[in-house]
């Protein structure tokens, strides 16, 4: 029979200590960005141990880029500045029963419209795997009773990085589809999410917690799940402003111009059509519905002008909108940059080597 000591041995070898699991995190800052209230709920994997913010960084970025206005909610808060809303309900080291003991108060306080539940890893680590499915079922009932109108997404948890550990995870995960289906049959808004198959042991930093890349894979799975349930994150607004962090001014087409080659610049935000950009699945930033943000002349060197041009699908019109607030050209790898650190109306925008500076960071709103 597997013993608790054998479970904890691989963790110690990987450098995971109990103190790190139980390290406190700050109370929520009650950030509110309007829109659908989403509660990320779980343990250290929700909190983001090893990569503060965890999957919430990539999920926030994907939702924002798609035009969804969401408000992450919870009593805890952590993560980098590039995470637009750091509130969550992730508690390092906690088991299912500990979440269950507090969930009614959290739900009544935060009033979420959507809950993202990833819980059970610590039950696997602490020899609680045999009864974990029953505790999970009770927790889901508590959530759906307290917040009957919320959409509840229940994840099959990510792998553990050693054989007998992941075997227990797989046994636990195998019970979850039946649990979820029983709630659906009872008329509850509960949805199954297969998180386990998205990651492998190679995506784990310490055998338990994901690497930054592993967390981003989780973000993709959560995002796809949310997109599959209409209304779970509200309807998307296709057009948005991109505001320079350094200047507080908007990315706009100069002078309301529509001709190919018209410069792009900074200007006071006023909501005009020349400041409204749609980020497409093809990684284009489209203005006026038919003009694309374009690296002039397919340029890939520092100082290349950024203009608008008829959308062509070429790589110089494709952009990565990144979690750190930068916007980088797919062809060049260079950052969208306010020229000369300028903050005034009319400051031109061009390409420049990314340096992590505020004049290369943008907030979508």
C-alpha positions as CSV (number, residue, x, y, z in Angstrom):
1,X,0.0,0.0,0.0
2,X,1.2,3.5,-0.8
3,X,2.1,5.4,2.4
4,X,2.1,9.1,3.1
5,X,5.9,9.0,3.5
6,X,6.3,7.6,0.0
7,X,4.0,10.4,-1.4
8,X,6.1,13.1,0.3
9,X,9.4,11.7,-0.7
10,X,9.2,12.9,-4.4
11,X,8.1,16.3,-3.3
12,X,11.1,16.8,-1.0
13,X,13.4,15.6,-3.7
14,X,11.9,18.3,-6.0
15,X,12.4,21.0,-3.4
16,X,8.8,21.6,-2.5
17,X,8.5,22.4,1.2
18,X,5.4,22.7,3.3
19,X,6.2,26.3,4.2
20,X,6.2,27.3,0.6
21,X,2.8,25.5,0.1
22,X,1.3,27.5,3.0
23,X,3.0,30.8,2.4
24,X,0.4,33.6,2.9
25,X,-0.7,35.7,0.0
26,X,-2.3,39.1,0.2
27,X,-5.9,40.0,0.6
28,X,-7.8,41.1,-2.5
29,X,-7.5,44.7,-3.5
30,X,-11.2,44.6,-4.6
31,X,-10.2,45.4,-8.1
32,X,-13.2,45.8,-10.3
33,X,-13.1,46.2,-14.0
34,X,-16.8,45.7,-14.6
35,X,-18.4,43.0,-16.7
36,X,-18.8,39.3,-15.8
37,X,-17.6,38.4,-12.3
38,X,-15.3,35.3,-12.6
39,X,-13.9,33.5,-9.5
40,X,-10.7,31.5,-10.0
41,X,-11.1,28.9,-7.2
42,X,-8.7,26.3,-5.9
43,X,-5.3,25.9,-4.3
44,X,-1.7,27.0,-5.1
45,X,-2.2,26.2,-8.8
46,X,-4.9,28.8,-8.9
47,X,-2.8,31.2,-6.8
48,X,0.2,30.7,-9.1
49,X,2.9,29.2,-7.0
50,X,6.3,29.3,-9.0
51,X,4.7,31.9,-11.4
52,X,2.7,34.4,-9.4
53,X,-0.7,34.9,-11.2
54,X,-0.4,31.5,-12.8
55,X,-3.0,30.7,-15.5
56,X,-4.9,33.8,-14.6
57,X,-2.3,35.9,-16.6
58,X,-2.8,34.2,-19.9
59,X,-6.6,33.8,-19.3
60,X,-7.0,37.5,-18.6
61,X,-5.0,38.4,-21.7
62,X,-7.0,36.1,-23.9
63,X,-10.3,37.5,-22.6
64,X,-9.2,41.1,-22.9
65,X,-7.8,40.5,-26.4
66,X,-11.1,39.0,-27.5
67,X,-13.0,42.0,-26.2
68,X,-14.5,40.5,-23.1
69,X,-14.9,42.7,-20.0
70,X,-14.5,40.5,-16.9
71,X,-13.9,41.1,-13.2
72,X,-11.8,38.5,-11.5
73,X,-13.2,38.2,-7.9
74,X,-12.0,36.6,-4.6
75,X,-10.6,37.4,-1.2
76,X,-6.9,37.0,-2.4
77,X,-4.8,39.0,-4.7
78,X,-1.4,38.5,-6.4
79,X,0.3,38.5,-9.8
80,X,2.3,40.9,-12.0
81,X,1.2,44.3,-13.2
82,X,0.4,42.8,-16.6
83,X,-2.4,40.9,-15.0
84,X,-5.2,43.4,-15.3
85,X,-7.2,42.0,-12.3
86,X,-5.3,40.1,-9.7
87,X,-8.2,39.0,-7.4
88,X,-8.8,35.3,-7.0
89,X,-9.7,32.5,-4.5
90,X,-6.6,30.4,-4.7
91,X,-5.3,29.0,-1.3
92,X,-1.9,27.2,-1.3
93,X,-1.9,23.9,0.5
94,X,-5.7,23.7,0.8
95,X,-7.7,20.5,0.3
96,X,-11.3,20.2,-1.0
97,X,-12.8,20.2,2.5
98,X,-11.0,23.4,3.4
99,X,-12.4,25.1,0.3
100,X,-15.8,23.7,1.2
101,X,-15.7,25.1,4.7
102,X,-15.3,28.6,3.4
103,X,-17.0,28.7,0.0
104,X,-20.4,30.0,1.2
105,X,-18.9,33.1,2.7
106,X,-16.7,33.7,-0.4
107,X,-19.6,33.3,-2.8
108,X,-21.9,35.5,-0.8
109,X,-19.2,38.2,-0.7
110,X,-18.0,38.0,-4.3
111,X,-21.3,37.1,-6.0
112,X,-19.5,35.4,-9.1
113,X,-21.3,34.8,-12.3
114,X,-18.7,32.2,-13.3
115,X,-16.6,29.9,-11.1
116,X,-13.4,28.1,-12.3
117,X,-12.7,25.2,-10.0
118,X,-9.4,23.3,-10.0
119,X,-9.1,21.5,-6.7
120,X,-7.9,18.1,-5.4
121,X,-4.1,18.2,-5.8
122,X,-3.5,18.5,-2.1
123,X,-5.9,15.7,-1.4
124,X,-3.8,13.5,-3.6
125,X,-0.6,14.6,-1.8
126,X,-2.1,13.9,1.7
127,X,-3.5,10.4,1.2
128,X,-7.1,11.7,0.7
129,X,-7.5,10.4,-2.8
130,X,-10.0,7.6,-1.9
131,X,-12.7,10.0,-0.6
132,X,-11.8,13.0,-2.7
133,X,-14.6,12.5,-5.3
134,X,-17.2,12.5,-2.6
135,X,-15.8,15.7,-1.1
136,X,-15.7,17.3,-4.6
137,X,-19.4,16.4,-5.2
138,X,-20.3,18.0,-1.9
139,X,-18.4,21.1,-2.7
140,X,-20.1,21.4,-6.1
141,X,-23.5,21.1,-4.5
142,X,-22.5,23.8,-2.0
143,X,-21.5,26.1,-4.9
144,X,-24.6,25.5,-7.0
145,X,-26.9,25.9,-4.0
146,X,-25.3,29.2,-2.8
147,X,-24.9,30.6,-6.4
148,X,-27.6,28.8,-8.4
149,X,-27.2,31.0,-11.5
150,X,-23.4,30.8,-11.7
151,X,-21.8,28.8,-14.5
152,X,-19.5,26.4,-12.7
153,X,-16.5,24.9,-14.6
154,X,-15.0,21.8,-12.9
155,X,-11.5,20.8,-14.0
156,X,-10.0,17.4,-14.0
157,X,-6.8,18.4,-12.3
158,X,-3.3,18.6,-13.9
159,X,-0.8,15.8,-13.6
160,X,1.7,15.1,-10.8
161,X,5.2,14.5,-11.9
162,X,5.8,11.0,-10.6
163,X,4.2,7.7,-11.4
164,X,2.2,6.7,-8.4
165,X,1.2,10.3,-7.8
166,X,-0.2,10.7,-11.3
167,X,-1.9,7.3,-11.0
168,X,-3.9,8.7,-8.1
169,X,-4.7,11.8,-10.0
170,X,-6.0,9.8,-12.9
171,X,-8.2,7.7,-10.6
172,X,-9.6,10.9,-9.1
173,X,-10.1,12.5,-12.5
174,X,-11.9,9.4,-13.8
175,X,-14.7,10.0,-11.2
176,X,-15.2,13.7,-12.1
177,X,-17.2,13.3,-15.4
178,X,-19.8,11.2,-13.6
179,X,-20.0,13.7,-10.8
180,X,-20.5,16.6,-13.3
181,X,-23.0,14.7,-15.3
182,X,-25.1,14.0,-12.2
183,X,-25.2,17.8,-11.5
184,X,-26.2,18.5,-15.1
185,X,-29.0,15.9,-14.9
186,X,-30.2,17.8,-11.8
187,X,-30.5,21.0,-13.8
188,X,-27.3,22.6,-12.5
189,X,-25.0,24.9,-14.6
190,X,-22.0,22.7,-14.2
191,X,-19.4,22.0,-17.0
192,X,-16.5,19.5,-17.2
193,X,-13.1,20.8,-18.2
194,X,-10.3,18.3,-19.2
195,X,-7.2,20.1,-17.8
196,X,-5.1,16.9,-17.2
197,X,-4.5,16.1,-20.9
198,X,-3.3,19.6,-21.6
199,X,-0.1,19.2,-19.5
200,X,2.6,16.6,-19.1
201,X,5.3,16.2,-16.4
202,X,7.6,18.4,-18.7
203,X,5.2,21.3,-18.0
204,X,5.8,21.1,-14.2
205,X,8.4,23.2,-12.4
206,X,8.6,21.0,-9.3
207,X,6.5,18.0,-10.1
208,X,3.4,19.7,-8.8
209,X,3.2,23.3,-10.0
210,X,3.3,24.3,-13.7
211,X,6.1,26.3,-15.4
212,X,5.0,29.6,-16.9
213,X,4.4,27.7,-20.2
214,X,2.4,25.1,-18.4
215,X,0.2,27.8,-16.8
216,X,-0.3,29.3,-20.2
217,X,-1.5,26.0,-21.5
218,X,-4.0,25.9,-18.6
219,X,-5.1,29.4,-19.6
220,X,-5.9,28.2,-23.1
221,X,-8.0,25.3,-21.8
222,X,-10.0,27.6,-19.5
223,X,-10.5,30.1,-22.3
224,X,-11.8,27.5,-24.7
225,X,-14.1,26.1,-22.1
226,X,-15.5,29.6,-21.4
227,X,-16.0,30.2,-25.1
228,X,-18.0,27.0,-25.4
229,X,-20.7,28.2,-22.9
230,X,-22.5,31.3,-24.2
231,X,-22.7,34.1,-21.7
232,X,-20.1,32.6,-19.2
233,X,-17.9,35.6,-19.9
234,X,-20.4,37.9,-21.6
235,X,-20.4,39.0,-25.2
236,X,-17.2,40.3,-26.7
237,X,-16.7,43.9,-27.8
238,X,-14.9,43.6,-31.1
239,X,-13.2,47.1,-31.0
240,X,-11.1,48.5,-28.3
241,X,-8.7,51.3,-27.5
242,X,-5.0,50.6,-26.9
243,X,-3.6,53.1,-24.4
244,X,0.1,53.7,-23.9
245,X,1.1,53.0,-20.3
246,X,3.7,55.8,-20.3
247,X,1.6,58.4,-22.0
248,X,-2.0,57.6,-21.1
249,X,-2.8,58.4,-24.7
250,X,-4.4,56.2,-27.4
251,X,-3.0,54.5,-30.4
252,X,-4.7,56.2,-33.4
253,X,-4.6,56.8,-37.1
254,X,-3.3,60.3,-37.7
255,X,-5.9,62.9,-38.7
256,X,-8.7,60.3,-39.2
257,X,-6.8,59.3,-42.4
258,X,-7.9,56.3,-44.4
259,X,-5.3,56.2,-47.1
260,X,-2.6,53.4,-47.3
261,X,0.5,54.6,-45.5
262,X,-1.2,56.9,-43.0
263,X,1.0,57.2,-39.9
264,X,-0.1,55.8,-36.5
265,X,0.5,58.0,-33.5
266,X,-0.5,58.9,-29.9
267,X,-3.4,61.1,-29.2
268,X,-5.8,61.9,-26.4
269,X,-8.4,59.1,-26.1
270,X,-11.8,60.3,-27.4
271,X,-13.4,57.1,-28.7
272,X,-13.1,58.0,-32.4
273,X,-13.2,55.3,-35.1
274,X,-9.5,56.0,-35.8
275,X,-8.8,54.8,-32.2
276,X,-10.8,51.6,-32.2
277,X,-8.9,48.5,-33.1
278,X,-10.2,44.9,-33.5
279,X,-7.7,42.1,-32.8
280,X,-8.5,39.2,-35.0
281,X,-7.9,35.4,-34.9
282,X,-5.3,36.1,-37.6
283,X,-3.4,38.4,-35.3
284,X,-4.3,41.5,-37.2
285,X,-5.1,44.8,-35.6
286,X,-7.9,46.2,-37.8
287,X,-9.2,49.8,-37.8
288,X,-12.2,51.1,-39.8
289,X,-13.1,47.5,-40.5
290,X,-10.7,47.1,-43.5
291,X,-7.3,48.6,-42.7
292,X,-4.6,46.8,-40.9
293,X,-1.8,48.0,-38.6
294,X,1.3,47.5,-40.8
295,X,5.1,47.6,-40.5
296,X,5.9,49.9,-43.4
297,X,7.7,48.3,-46.3
298,X,7.9,44.9,-44.4
299,X,10.6,46.6,-42.3
300,X,12.2,44.7,-39.5
301,X,14.7,47.2,-38.2
302,X,14.5,49.7,-35.3
303,X,12.7,52.8,-36.4
304,X,10.4,51.2,-39.0
305,X,7.3,53.2,-39.3
306,X,4.0,51.8,-38.3
307,X,1.1,52.8,-40.6
308,X,-2.2,51.5,-41.8
309,X,-2.6,49.5,-45.1
310,X,-5.2,47.4,-46.8
311,X,-5.3,44.0,-45.0
312,X,-3.3,41.5,-46.9
313,X,-2.6,38.7,-44.4
314,X,1.2,39.2,-44.6
315,X,3.4,38.7,-41.6
316,X,4.2,42.5,-41.4
317,X,0.5,42.9,-40.5
318,X,0.4,40.3,-37.8
319,X,0.9,41.2,-34.1
320,X,1.3,39.4,-30.8
321,X,-0.6,41.1,-28.0
322,X,1.4,39.8,-25.0
323,X,0.7,39.3,-21.3
324,X,3.4,41.9,-20.3
325,X,1.5,44.6,-22.2
326,X,3.8,44.7,-25.2
327,X,2.6,44.4,-28.8
328,X,5.2,42.7,-31.0
329,X,5.4,42.2,-34.7
330,X,5.3,38.6,-35.8
331,X,7.7,39.2,-38.7
332,X,10.2,41.4,-36.8
333,X,9.9,40.4,-33.2
334,X,10.1,44.2,-32.4
335,X,7.9,46.1,-30.0
336,X,5.3,48.8,-30.9
337,X,7.1,51.8,-29.4
338,X,6.2,55.5,-28.7
339,X,9.1,57.2,-30.5
340,X,11.7,58.9,-28.3
341,X,9.7,58.1,-25.1
342,X,7.2,60.7,-26.3
343,X,4.0,61.3,-24.5
344,X,2.6,64.3,-26.4
345,X,-0.2,64.3,-28.9
346,X,1.2,63.4,-32.3
347,X,4.1,61.2,-31.0
348,X,4.7,58.7,-33.8
349,X,4.6,55.0,-33.2
350,X,7.3,52.8,-34.7
351,X,9.1,49.5,-34.2
352,X,12.0,49.1,-31.7
353,X,13.8,46.4,-29.9
354,X,11.8,45.3,-26.8
355,X,13.3,46.6,-23.6
356,X,10.5,46.3,-21.1
357,X,10.0,50.0,-21.0
358,X,6.7,51.8,-20.3
359,X,6.7,53.4,-23.8
360,X,6.4,49.9,-25.2
361,X,3.5,48.8,-23.0
362,X,-0.2,49.1,-23.9
363,X,-3.4,48.6,-22.0
364,X,-6.5,47.4,-23.9
365,X,-9.8,48.9,-22.8
